[in-house]
Amino acid sequence: MARRPATPDLPPDDLVERIVDIDVATEMEGSFLEYAYSVIYSRALPDARDGLKPVQRRILFQMSEMGLRPDRPYVKSARVVGDVMGKLHPHGDSAIYDAMVRLAQPFSLRLPLIDGHGNFGSLDDGPAAPRYTEARMAPAAMAMTTGLDEDVVDFVPNYDNKLTQPEVLPAAIPNLLVNGAAGIAVGMATNMAPHNLVEVVAAARHLVANPDATLDELMRFVPGPDLPGGGKIVGLDGIRDAYRTGRGAFRTRATARVENVTPKRKGIVVTELPYGVGPEKVIERIKEGVQTKKLSGISAAVDLTDRQHGLRLVIEVKTGFNPDAVLEQLYRFTPLEDSFSINNVALVEGQPRTLGLRELLVVWVEHRLVVVRRRSEHRLSKRLERLHLVEGLLIAILDIDEVIQVIRTSDDADSARSRLRTVFDLSEAQAEYILELRLRRLTKFSRLDLEREQAELTEQIAELREILADDARLRALVSDEMADVAATYGTPRRTILLDSAGGSSVTGAPAAGRSTRAAATPLEIADTPTWVLLSGTGLLARTASDEPVLRDEESRRAKHDVLVSTVLTTARAELGAVTSAGRMVRFSVLDLPSLPPTDGTPSLSGGVPVSEVVTLEKGERVVAVASLAVEAPTLAMATAQGVVKRVASGDVPNNRDTWEVVALKPGDEVVGAAAASEDDELTLVSSDTSLLHFPASQVRPQGRAAGGMAGIKLAAGQRVVTFGVVPADRAADAVVVTVAGSSSALPGTQAGSAKVSPFEVYPGKGRATGGVRAHRLLKGEDALILAWVGVGPAWATGSGGQAIELPALDQRRDMSGQPLPAPVHAIG
């Protein structure tokens, strides 16, 4: 065809624009398939052999090429990212750095492959920029890359065909199962759970020894995932499905326990969270639940996590709410319980496949068999080459003079090489090696070294040939190397596996799970009857029921404490603490720890110090606890100066937490208080051994501001030692305990003498009289230092709560006491 001449207005034919009509649907289909192929094979899915995506593999390979071993200094992360991007991975630096960060996060991987230095992020926050962080290979990464220089895997060209990169890493660690994987491709995705290295290796070794092993046999070694953050996995049916088909789901649950976060309040302390859940996310969901009324009984949620103590999320529970029931709510409405869906999709021979546990192990085991076989072949080849050279050197050293003569008489190197091959029957490589021989190698010791090396090479070659010739020997070697890896990098299981929400533990630590009835636990604590106890050592507690406490002699001795005041009330009631300063301090029964019965008797050691429940002034102490109910009996009390008072029932201010119950004179204090009905006997014992008791009806009830009335007539310098109320219907069981000693001795330093006598032997007298003598003093004794009146039997304790034996009951009223083995701190 003739070429059309160019004109000023038209271009020549070869410059005329040609438009090709292409069907849009066909073009979009082709382009989409190319894009999908690229995402699936080059980005999102890991290879089943080494468990790495291409970017992860390139990061580890490049760090190995840079010599960033665990014993070398850290380098800037930006340098690693730059080298990977420039040489192997022509994509954005942010994508490379994100992959690098995940390889270094201990909460993302069960076995991190990069040792990061700096802020590599947390479950709630992202990492710092790569210019601020540093990195090097973790010890486990060395096991992933060891052997790359021994032709164990194929190398392929990089993106511009200037460099090469491994198609897959040798992967002495079953990385895909140990660290899991997550990725979203086009039309498919993968989500694999981390596992314990020791368990996976044990299953793989069993498969190496028994290639026909079943899934049930392998699951004896791998019972379930082992998540980096610990926690609990509840329900194993979904795990069994995933191990069989490659798809399944399971529930993860935080590790939480109920503790006393303050002396008055219990809380839920979370030490392990579900996989991928951060504390800030949990706190945010708790706040949302409280605002929307989905969660009840929560007063605060505080994150106390630090590097020294690890994760610690404290959720305070309001007074009156059952912590176990609140925890059930948290599991239901917050990420403290989460689900994990398993979708084991990985590349096998370049094709995406969904794999079960056995298939995953088979792929890795076959990969290791190939790696070890190729490594053995490479080492055999290298050792054969070396043995060939060593044998040539030995020939040359034996006839070294003739070798030198041949070389000196040769015109050039080529001539010398040719003559050496002819004279000594050497190969091309041997002759070349001899020509490059240094004169210092021509010593006697050099010959001995060569002969020793020849023997070692011969032995190694024989061993390598045996490995390559015997499949059982090859498998044994692979199994031994697996065991070494597990011993070097393995750690104990962190995640507890539970068959059900409150069931038994399958593996790991014993399950601290809740009862199977926990779901039915009421949210608020029921207002059930309970005893509130004040012990002689100053502990406050409540019982779990209204059953009598401290029933028998053996249990009282075992608990090593006595009760100085008790009140039968309900769990949600409020009581008052009567102090020596004449004050009543309001407190809630729910603020006290509950003492569940143990063999019918609560242990008082579980109580809380009274000073942590009520606020006391300096030198002030609690002498009794009292009911604030309107229907309760009047409260009777006595002071050290002999004043007695009954406070009218129901005289309680509604808007105050503390108020005065008796107007004390200067220097006076309350020595005792108890509930008293009209017919009960009020009893006062003075330091000069006088005892006076009279009916409570002789003391009319007064208001809170009153100062009381005369109770007992005291001699100069004397004081009331104790005050007690004896119920009218229990007078026959009441006893009087008096302890005499020297008034000049320091408190708690003298044992003194004690006497126990029936209350009935003391005649009653009118109020404001002197009473009768209750104790005859011995030589060296001038006063009663302690006394107690109440329903017996009576028991005494020392300052540490230890039991002190009191004398037997003496029917005589005016008698001296018997020496005590130790000083008495309290009687009750």
Order of alpha helices (4+ residues) and beta strands (2+ residues): alpha-alpha-beta-alpha-alpha-beta-beta-alpha-beta-beta-alpha-beta-beta-alpha-alpha-beta-alpha-beta-beta-beta-alpha-beta-beta-alpha-beta-beta-beta-alpha-alpha-alpha-alpha-alpha-alpha-beta-beta-beta-beta-alpha-beta-beta-beta-beta-beta-beta-beta-beta-beta-beta-beta-beta-beta-beta-beta-beta-beta-beta-beta-beta-beta-beta-beta
